[in-house]
Amino acid sequence: MKIGLLGGSFNPAHDGHLHISKIALHKLGLRQLWWLVTPQNPLKKADDMADFVVRYDHACAVAADNPHIKVLGIEAELGTVYTADTIRRLKQKFPQHEFIWLMGTDNLVQLPRWKHWEDICKQVHIHVFDRNEQLYEAMNGKAIAKYPDKIHYHYIRENPQSATQIRKKLRSMK
């Protein structure tokens, strides 16, 4: 079974995650798409994060109407912190599945900052969905230069929602 993996903080999950997920399910012929809600992103400050259970429950609510999207807190179960380790463990645990990693252009720009980022590129194909704001930087960055056959770019209609903007709005309302 071909399964897409969309990892992240989901702080909070929003329509943009759903937008990319629906496109990926259709465009890549995925049977399922797993949202991997991380207990703590190593590149983000813990004090900027909502509690894991709150983020997980909200992601479940956002994805509830799509039976092909499964929300998982599997990193906590596997005891992994880094994406490369999570993918390796998922491939060991589910050898019958083909996994594909999904991300936005913003994450492709910072991919070389991820621990063992080259292992990610060696383990799975990465499908990048354009969020416009960092397109030039992403397409001319270190990751795509080193692994052009493993990183696949998809231009899609942009969804303006971002977790950062949602958090800013919520803070201003307090």
Contact map, one row per residue, 1 for C-alpha under 8 A:
111000000000000000000000000001100000000000000000000000000000000000000000000000000000000000000001110000000000000000000000000000000000000000000000000000000000000000000000000000
111100000000000000000000000011110000000000000000000000000000000000000000000000000000000000000000111100000000000000000000000000000000000000000000000000000000000000000000000000
111110000000000000000000000001111100000000000000000000000000000000000000000000000000000000000000111100000000000000000000000000000000000000000000000000000000000000000000000000
011111000000000000000001100001011100000000000000000000000000000000000000000000000000000000000000001111000000000000000000000000000000000000000000000000000000000000000000000000
001111100000000000000000000000001111000000000000000000000000000000000000000000000000000000000000001111000000000000000000000000000000000000000000000000000000000000000000000000
000111110000000000001000000000001111000000000000000000000000000000000000000000000000000000000000000011100000000000000000000000000000000000000000000000000000000000000000000000
000011111000000000000000000000000011110000000000000000000000000000000000000000000010000000000000000001100000000000000000000000000000000000000000000000000000000000000000000000
000001111100000000000000000000000011110010000000000000000000000000000000000000000000000000000000000000000000000000000000000000000000000000000000000000000000000000000000000000
000000111111000000000000000000000000111110000000100000100000000000000000000000000000000000000000000000000000000000000000000000000000000000000000000000000000000000000000000000
000000011111110000000000000000000000110000000000000000110010000000000000000000000000000000000000000000000000000000000000000000000000000000000000000000000000000000100000000000
000000001111100000000000000000000000000000000000110000100000000000000000000000000000000000000000000000000000000000000000000000000000000000000000000000000000000000100010000000
000000001111110000000000000000000000000000000000010000100110000000000000000000000000000000000000000000000000000000000000000000000000000000000000000000000000000000100110000000
000000000111111010000000000000000000000000000000000000100110010000000000000000000000000000000000000000000000000000000000000000000000000000000000000000000000000000100000000000
000000000101111111000000000000000000000000000000000000000010010000000000000000000000000000000000000000000000000000000000000000000000000000000000000000000000000011100000000000
000000000000111111100000000000000000000000000000000000000000010000000000000000000000000000000000000000000000000000000000000000000000000000000000000000000000001010000000000000
000000000000011111110000000000000000000000000000000000000000000000000000000000000000000000000000000000000000000000000000000000000000000000000000000000000000001111000000000000
000000000000111111111000000000000000000000000000000000000000000000000000000000000000000000000000000000000000000000000000000000000000000000000000000000000000000000000000000000
000000000000011111111100000000000000000000000000000000000000011000000000000000000000000000000000000000000000000000000000000000000000000000000000000000000000000000000000000000
000000000000001111111110000000000000000000000000000000000000000000000000000000000000000000000000000000000000000000000000000000000000000000000000000000000000001000000000000000
000000000000000111111111000000000000000000000000000000000000000000000000000000000000000000000000000000000000000000000000000000001000000000000000000000000000000000000000000000
000001000000000011111111100000001000000000000000000000000000000000001000000000000000000000000000000000000000000000000000000000000000000000000000000000000000000000000000000000
000000000000000001111111110000000000000000000000000000000000000000000000000000000000000000000000000000000000000000000000000000000000000000000000000000000000000000000000000000
000000000000000000111111111000000000000000000000000000000000000000000000000000000000000000000000000000000000000000000000000000000000000000000000000000000000000000000000000000
000100000000000000011111111111000000000000000000000000000000000000000000000000000000000000000000000000000000000000000000000000000000000000000000000000000000000000000000000000
000100000000000000001111111111111000000000000000000000000000000000010000000000000000000000000000000000000000000000000000000000000000000000000000000000000000000000000000000000
000000000000000000000111111111000000000000000000000000000000000000000000000000000000000000000000000000000000000000000000000000000000000000000000000000000000000000000000000000
000000000000000000000011111111000000000000000000000000000000000000000000000000000000000000000000000000000000000000000000000000000000000000000000000000000000000000000000000000
000000000000000000000001111111000000000000000000000000000000000000000000000000000000000000000000000000000000000000000000000000000000000000000000000000000000000000000000000000
010000000000000000000001111111100000000000000000000000000000000000000000000000000000000000000000000000000000000000000000000000000000000000000000000000000000000000000000000000
111100000000000000000001111111111000000000000000000000000000000000000000000000000000000000000000000000000000000000000000000000000000000000000000000000000000000000000000000000
111000000000000000000000100011111000000000000000000000000000000000010000000000000000000000000000000000000000000000000000000000000000000000000000000000000000000000000000000000
011100000000000000000000100001111100000000000000000000000000000000011100000000000000000000000000000000000000000000000000000000000000000000000000000000000000000000000000000000
001111000000000000001000100001111110000000000000000000000000000000011100000000000000000000000000000000000000000000000000000000000000000000000000000000000000000000000000000000
001111000000000000000000000000011111000000000000000000000000000000001111000000000000000000000000000000000000000000000000000000000000000000000000000000000000000000000000000000
000011110000000000000000000000001111100000000000000000000000000000001111000000000000000000000000000000000000000000000000000000000000000000000000000000000000000000000000000000
000011110000000000000000000000000111110000000000000000000000000000000011111000000000000000000000000000000000000000000000000000000000000000000000000000000000000000000000000000
000000111100000000000000000000000011111000000000000100110000000000000011111000000000000000000000000000000000000000000000000000000000000000000000000000000000000000000000000000
000000111100000000000000000000000001111110000000000100000000000000000000101100001000000000000000000000000000000000000000000000000000000000000000000000000000000000000000000000
000000001000000000000000000000000000111110000000000100000000000000000000101100000000000000000000000000000000000000000000000000000000000000000000000000000000000000000000000000
000000001000000000000000000000000000011111010100100100000000000000000000000000001000000000000000000000000000000000000000000000000000000000000000000000000000000000000000000000
000000011000000000000000000000000000011111111000000000000000000000000000000000001000000000000000000000000000000000000000000000000000000000000000000000000000000000000000000000
000000000000000000000000000000000000000111111000000000000000000000000000000000001100000000000000000000000000000000000000000000000000000000000000000000000000000000000000000000
000000000000000000000000000000000000000011111000000000000000000000000000000000000000000000000000000000000000000001000000000000000000000000000000000000000000000000000000000000
000000000000000000000000000000000000000111111101000000000000000000000000000000000000000000000000000000000000000000000000000000000000000000000000000000000000000000000000000000
000000000000000000000000000000000000000011111111100000000000000000000000000000000000000000000000000000000000000000000000000000000000000000000000000000000000000000000000000000
000000000000000000000000000000000000000100011111100000000000000000000000000000000000000000000000000000000000000000000000000000000000000000000000000000000000000000000000000000
000000000000000000000000000000000000000000001111110000000000000000000000000000000000000000000000000000000000000000000000000000000000000000000000000000000000000000000000000000
000000000000000000000000000000000000000000011111110000000000000000000000000000000000000000000000000000000000000000000000000000000000000000000000000000000000000000000000000000
000000001010000000000000000000000000000100001111111000000000000000000000000000000000000000000000000000000000000000000000000000000000000000000000000000000000000000000000000000
000000000011000000000000000000000000000000000011111101100000000000000000000000000000000000000000000000000000000000000000000000000000000000000000000000000000000000000000000000
000000000000000000000000000000000000000000000000111111100000000000000000000000000000000000000000000000000000000000000000000000000000000000000000000000000000000000000000000000
000000000000000000000000000000000000111100000000011111110000000000000000000000000000000000000000000000000000000000000000000000000000000000000000000000000000000000000000000000
000000000000000000000000000000000000000000000000001111111000000000000000000000000000000000000000000000000000000000000000000000000000000000000000000000000000000000000000000000
000000000000000000000000000000000000000000000000011111111100000000000000000000000000000000000000000000000000000000000000000000000000000000000000000000000000000000000000000000
000000001111100000000000000000000000100000000000011111111110000000000000000000000000000000000000000000000000000000000000000000000000000000000000000000000000000000000000000000
000000000100000000000000000000000000100000000000000111111111000000000011100000000000000000000000000000000000000000000000000000000000000000000000000000000000000000000000000000
000000000000000000000000000000000000000000000000000011111111100000000000000000000000000000000000000000000000000000000000000000000000000000000000000000000000000000000000000000
000000000001100000000000000000000000000000000000000001111111110000000000000000000000000000000000000000000000000000000000000000000000000000000000000000000000000000000000000000
000000000101110000000000000000000000000000000000000000111111111000000010000000000000000000000000000000000000000000000000000000000000000000000000000000000000000000000000000000
000000000000000000000000000000000000000000000000000000011111111100000110000000000000000000000000000000000000000000000000000000000000000000000000000000000000000000000000000000
000000000000000000000000000000000000000000000000000000001111111100000000000000000000000000000000000000000000000000000000000000000000000000000000000000000000000000000000000000
000000000000111001000000000000000000000000000000000000000111111110000000000000000000000000000000000000000000000000000000000000000000000000000000000000000000000000000000000000
000000000000000001000000000000000000000000000000000000000011111111001110000000000000000000000000000000000000000000000000000000000000000000000000000000000000000000000000000000
000000000000000000000000000000000000000000000000000000000001111111101000000000000000000000000000000000000000000000000000000000000000000000000000000000000000000000000000000000
000000000000000000000000000000000000000000000000000000000000011111100000000000000000000000000000000000000000000000000000000000000000000000000000000000000000000000000000000000
000000000000000000000000000000000000000000000000000000000000001111111000000000000000000000000000000000000000000000000000000000000000000000000000000000000000000000000000000000
000000000000000000000000000000000000000000000000000000000000000111111100000000000000000000000000000000000000000000000000000000000000000000000000000000000000000000000000000000
000000000000000000000000100000111000000000000000000000000000000001111100000000000000000000000000000000000000000000000000000000000000000000000000000000000000000000000000000000
000000000000000000001000000000011110000000000000000000000000001101111110000000000000000000000000000000000000000000000000000000000000000000000000000000000000000000000000000000
000000000000000000000000000000011110000000000000000000000001001000111111000000000000000000000000000000000000000000000000000000000000000000000000000000000000000000000000000000
000000000000000000000000000000000111100000000000000000010011001000001111100000000000000000000000000000000000000000000000000000000000000000000000000000000000000000000000000000
000000000000000000000000000000000111100000000000000000010000000000000111110000000000000000000000000000000000000000000000000000000000000000000000000000000000000000000000000000
000000000000000000000000000000000001111000000000000000010000000000000011111110000000000000000000000000000000000000000000000000000000000000000000000000000000000000000000000000
000000000000000000000000000000000001100000000000000000000000000000000001111111000000000000000000000000000000000000000000000000000000000000000000000000000000000000000000000000
000000000000000000000000000000000001111000000000000000000000000000000000111111111000010000000000000000000000000000000000000000000000000000000000000000000000000000000000000000
000000000000000000000000000000000000011000000000000000000000000000000000111111110000000000000000000000000000000000000000000000000000000000000000000000000000000000000000000000
000000000000000000000000000000000000000000000000000000000000000000000000111111110000000000000000000000000000000000000000000000000000000000000000000000000000000000000000000000
000000000000000000000000000000000000000000000000000000000000000000000000011111110000010010000000000000000000000000000000000000000000000000000000000000000000000000000000000000
000000000000000000000000000000000000000000000000000000000000000000000000001111111000000000000000000000000000000000000000000000000000000000000000000000000000000000000000000000
000000000000000000000000000000000000000000000000000000000000000000000000001111111110110000000000000000000000000000000000000000000000000000000000000000000000000000000000000000
000000000000000000000000000000000000010111000000000000000000000000000000001000111110110000000000000000000000000000000000000000000000000000000000000000000000000000000000000000
000000000000000000000000000000000000000001000000000000000000000000000000000000011111110000000000000000000000000001100000000000000000000000000000000000000000000000000000000000
000000100000000000000000000000000000000000000000000000000000000000000000000000011111111000000000000000000000000000100001000000000000000000000000000000000000000000000000000000
000000000000000000000000000000000000000000000000000000000000000000000000000000000111111100000000000000000000000000111011000000000000000000000000000000000000000000000000000000
000000000000000000000000000000000000000000000000000000000000000000000000000000011111111110000000000000000000000000000000000000000000000000000000000000000000000000000000000000
000000000000000000000000000000000000000000000000000000000000000000000000001001011111111111000000000000000000000000000000000000000000000000000000000000000000000000000000000000
000000000000000000000000000000000000000000000000000000000000000000000000000000000011111111100000000000000000000000000001001000000000000000000000000000000000000000000000000000
000000000000000000000000000000000000000000000000000000000000000000000000000000000001111111110000000000000000000000000000001000000000000000000000000000000000000000000000000000
000000000000000000000000000000000000000000000000000000000000000000000000000001000000111111111000000000000000000000000000000000000000000000000000000000000000000000000000000000
000000000000000000000000000000000000000000000000000000000000000000000000000000000000011111111110000000000000000000000000000000000000000000000000000000000000000000000000000000
000000000000000000000000000000000000000000000000000000000000000000000000000000000000001111111110101000000000000000000000000000000000000000000000000000000000000000000000000000
000000000000000000000000000000000000000000000000000000000000000000000000000000000000000111111110000000000000000000000000000000000000000000000000000000000000000000000000000000
000000000000000000000000000000000000000000000000000000000000000000000000000000000000000011111110000000000000000000000000000000000000000000000000000000000000000000000000000000
000000000000000000000000000000000000000000000000000000000000000000000000000000000000000001111111100000000000000000000000000000000000000000000000000000000000000000000000000000
000000000000000000000000000000000000000000000000000000000000000000000000000000000000000001111111110000000000000000000000000000000000000000000000000000000000000000000000000000
100000000000000000000000000000000000000000000000000000000000000000000000000000000000000000000111110000000000000000000000000000000000000000000000000000000000000000000000000000
111000000000000000000000000000000000000000000000000000000000000000000000000000000000000000100111111000000000000000000000000000000000000000000000000000000000000000000000000000
111000000000000000000000000000000000000000000000000000000000000000000000000000000000000000000011111100000000000000000000000000000000000000000000000000000000000000000000000000
011110000000000000000000000000000000000000000000000000000000000000000000000000000000000000100000111110000000000000000000000110000000000000000000000000000000000000000000000000
011110000000000000000000000000000000000000000000000000000000000000000000000000000000000000000000011111000000000000000000000111100000000000000000000000000000000000000000000000
000111000000000000000000000000000000000000000000000000000000000000000000000000000000000000000000001111100000000000000000000111100000000000000000000000000000000000000000000000
000111100000000000000000000000000000000000000000000000000000000000000000000000000000000000000000000111110000000000000000000001111000000000000000000000000000000000000000000000
000001100000000000000000000000000000000000000000000000000000000000000000000000000000000000000000000011111111000000000000000001111000000000000000000000000000000000000000000000
000000000000000000000000000000000000000000000000000000000000000000000000000000000000000000000000000001111111000000000000000000011110000000000000000000000000000000000000000000
000000000000000000000000000000000000000000000000000000000000000000000000000000000000000000000000000000111111100000000000000000011111111001000000000000000000000000000000000000
000000000000000000000000000000000000000000000000000000000000000000000000000000000000000000000000000000111111110000000000000000000010111001000000000000000000000000000000000000
000000000000000000000000000000000000000000000000000000000000000000000000000000000000000000000000000000111111111000000000000000000000000000000000000000000000000000000000000000
000000000000000000000000000000000000000000000000000000000000000000000000000000000000000000000000000000111111111000000000000000010000000001000010000000000000000000000000000000
000000000000000000000000000000000000000000000000000000000000000000000000000000000000000000000000000000001111111100000000000000000000010011001010000000000000000000000000000000
000000000000000000000000000000000000000000000000000000000000000000000000000000000000000000000000000000000111111111000000000000000000000000000000000000000000000000000000000000
000000000000000000000000000000000000000000000000000000000000000000000000000000000000000000000000000000000011111111001000000000000000000000000010000000000000000000000000000000
000000000000000000000000000000000000000000000000000000000000000000000000000000000000000000000000000000000000111111101100000000000000000000000110000000000000000000000000000000
000000000000000000000000000000000000000000000000000000000000000000000000000000000000000000000000000000000000011111101000000000000000000000000000000000000000000000000000000000
000000000000000000000000000000000000000000100000000000000000000000000000000000000100000000000000000000000000011111111000000000000000000000000000000000000000000000000000000000
000000000000000000000000000000000000000000000000000000000000000000000000000000000111000000000000000000000000000111111000000000000000000000000000000000000000000000000000000000
000000000000000000000000000000000000000000000000000000000000000000000000000000000001000000000000000000000000000001111111000000000000000000000000000000000000000000000000000000
000000000000000000000000000000000000000000000000000000000000000000000000000000000001000000000000000000000000001111111111100000000000000000000000000000000000000000000000000000
000000000000000000000000000000000000000000000000000000000000000000000000000000000000000000000000000000000000000100011111110000000000000000000000000000000000000000000000000000
000000000000000000000000000000000000000000000000000000000000000000000000000000000001000000000000000000000000000000011111111000000000000000000000000000000000000000000000000000
000000000000000000000000000000000000000000000000000000000000000000000000000000000011001000000000000000000000000000011111111100000000000000000000000000000000000000000000000000
000000000000000000000000000000000000000000000000000000000000000000000000000000000000000000000000000000000000000000001111111111000000000000000000001001100000000000000000000000
000000000000000000000000000000000000000000000000000000000000000000000000000000000000000000000000000000000000000000000111111110000000000000000000000001000000000000000000000000
000000000000000000000000000000000000000000000000000000000000000000000000000000000000001100000000000000000000000000000011111110000000000000000000000000000000000000000000000000
000000000000000000000000000000000000000000000000000000000000000000000000000000000000000000000000001110000000000000000001111111000000000000000000000001000000000000000000000000
000000000000000000000000000000000000000000000000000000000000000000000000000000000000000000000000001110000000000000000000111111100000000000000000000001110000000000000000000000
000000000000000000000000000000000000000000000000000000000000000000000000000000000000000000000000000111100000000000000000100111110000000000000000000001110000000000000000000000
000000000000000000000000000000000000000000000000000000000000000000000000000000000000000000000000000111100000000000000000000011111000000000000000000000111100000000000000000000
000000000000000000000000000000000000000000000000000000000000000000000000000000000000000000000000000001111001000000000000000001111100000000000000000000111100000000000000000000
000000000000000000010000000000000000000000000000000000000000000000000000000000000000000000000000000001111000000000000000000000111110000000000000000000001111000000000000000000
000000000000000000000000000000000000000000000000000000000000000000000000000000000000000000000000000000011000000000000000000000011111001000000000000000001111010000000000000000
000000000000000000000000000000000000000000000000000000000000000000000000000000000000000000000000000000011100000000000000000000001111111000000000000000000000011000000000000000
000000000000000000000000000000000000000000000000000000000000000000000000000000000000000000000000000000001000000000000000000000000111111000000000000000000000010000000000000000
000000000000000000000000000000000000000000000000000000000000000000000000000000000000000000000000000000001100000000000000000000000011111000000000000000000000000000000000000000
000000000000000000000000000000000000000000000000000000000000000000000000000000000000000000000000000000001100100000000000000000000011111111000000000000000000000000000000000000
000000000000000000000000000000000000000000000000000000000000000000000000000000000000000000000000000000001100000000000000000000000111111111100000000000000000000000000000000000
000000000000000000000000000000000000000000000000000000000000000000000000000000000000000000000000000000000000000000000000000000000000011111110000000000000000000000000000000000
000000000000000000000000000000000000000000000000000000000000000000000000000000000000000000000000000000000000100000000000000000000000011111111000000000000000000000000000000000
000000000000000000000000000000000000000000000000000000000000000000000000000000000000000000000000000000001101100000000000000000000000011111111001000000000000000000000000000000
000000000000000000000000000000000000000000000000000000000000000000000000000000000000000000000000000000000000000000000000000000000000001111111001000000000000000000000000000000
000000000000000000000000000000000000000000000000000000000000000000000000000000000000000000000000000000000000000000000000000000000000000111111101100000000000000000000000000000
000000000000000000000000000000000000000000000000000000000000000000000000000000000000000000000000000000000000100000000000000000000000000011111111100000000000000000000000000000
000000000000000000000000000000000000000000000000000000000000000000000000000000000000000000000000000000000000000100000000000000000000000000011111110000000000000000000000000000
000000000000000000000000000000000000000000000000000000000000000000000000000000000000000000000000000000000001101100000000000000000000000000001111111100000000000000000000000000
000000000000000000000000000000000000000000000000000000000000000000000000000000000000000000000000000000000000000000000000000000000000000001111111111100100000000000000000000000
000000000000000000000000000000000000000000000000000000000000000000000000000000000000000000000000000000000000000000000000000000000000000000011111111100000000000000000000000000
000000000000000000000000000000000000000000000000000000000000000000000000000000000000000000000000000000000000000000000000000000000000000000000111111100000000000000000000000000
000000000000000000000000000000000000000000000000000000000000000000000000000000000000000000000000000000000000000000000000100000000000000000000011111111100000000000000000000000
000000000000000000000000000000000000000000000000000000000000000000000000000000000000000000000000000000000000000000000000000000000000000000000011111111110000000000000000000000
000000000000000000000000000000000000000000000000000000000000000000000000000000000000000000000000000000000000000000000000000000000000000000000000001111110000000000000000000000
000000000000000000000000000000000000000000000000000000000000000000000000000000000000000000000000000000000000000000000000110111000000000000000000001111110000000000000000000000
000000000000000000000000000000000000000000000000000000000000000000000000000000000000000000000000000000000000000000000000100011110000000000000001001111111000000000000000000000
000000000000000000000000000000000000000000000000000000000000000000000000000000000000000000000000000000000000000000000000000011110000000000000000000111111100000000000000000000
000000000000000000000000000000000000000000000000000000000000000000000000000000000000000000000000000000000000000000000000000000111100000000000000000000111110000000000000000000
000000000000000000000000000000000000000000000000000000000000000000000000000000000000000000000000000000000000000000000000000000111100000000000000000000011111000000000000000000
000000000000000000000000000000000000000000000000000000000000000000000000000000000000000000000000000000000000000000000000000000001100000000000000000000001111100000000000000000
000000000000000000000000000000000000000000000000000000000000000000000000000000000000000000000000000000000000000000000000000000001100000000000000000000000111110000000000000000
000000000000000000000000000000000000000000000000000000000000000000000000000000000000000000000000000000000000000000000000000000000000000000000000000000000011111000000000000000
000000000000000000000000000000000000000000000000000000000000000000000000000000000000000000000000000000000000000000000000000000000111000000000000000000000001111100000000000000
000000000000001100100000000000000000000000000000000000000000000000000000000000000000000000000000000000000000000000000000000000000010000000000000000000000000111110000000000000
000000000000000100000000000000000000000000000000000000000000000000000000000000000000000000000000000000000000000000000000000000000000000000000000000000000000011111000000000000
000000000000011100000000000000000000000000000000000000000000000000000000000000000000000000000000000000000000000000000000000000000000000000000000000000000000001111101100000000
000000000000010100000000000000000000000000000000000000000000000000000000000000000000000000000000000000000000000000000000000000000000000000000000000000000000000111111100000000
000000000111110000000000000000000000000000000000000000000000000000000000000000000000000000000000000000000000000000000000000000000000000000000000000000000000000011111110000000
000000000000000000000000000000000000000000000000000000000000000000000000000000000000000000000000000000000000000000000000000000000000000000000000000000000000000001111111000000
000000000000000000000000000000000000000000000000000000000000000000000000000000000000000000000000000000000000000000000000000000000000000000000000000000000000000011111111100000
000000000001000000000000000000000000000000000000000000000000000000000000000000000000000000000000000000000000000000000000000000000000000000000000000000000000000011111111110000
000000000011000000000000000000000000000000000000000000000000000000000000000000000000000000000000000000000000000000000000000000000000000000000000000000000000000000111111111000
000000000000000000000000000000000000000000000000000000000000000000000000000000000000000000000000000000000000000000000000000000000000000000000000000000000000000000011111111100
000000000000000000000000000000000000000000000000000000000000000000000000000000000000000000000000000000000000000000000000000000000000000000000000000000000000000000001111111110
000000000000000000000000000000000000000000000000000000000000000000000000000000000000000000000000000000000000000000000000000000000000000000000000000000000000000000000111111111
000000000000000000000000000000000000000000000000000000000000000000000000000000000000000000000000000000000000000000000000000000000000000000000000000000000000000000000011111111
000000000000000000000000000000000000000000000000000000000000000000000000000000000000000000000000000000000000000000000000000000000000000000000000000000000000000000000001111111
000000000000000000000000000000000000000000000000000000000000000000000000000000000000000000000000000000000000000000000000000000000000000000000000000000000000000000000000111111
000000000000000000000000000000000000000000000000000000000000000000000000000000000000000000000000000000000000000000000000000000000000000000000000000000000000000000000000011111
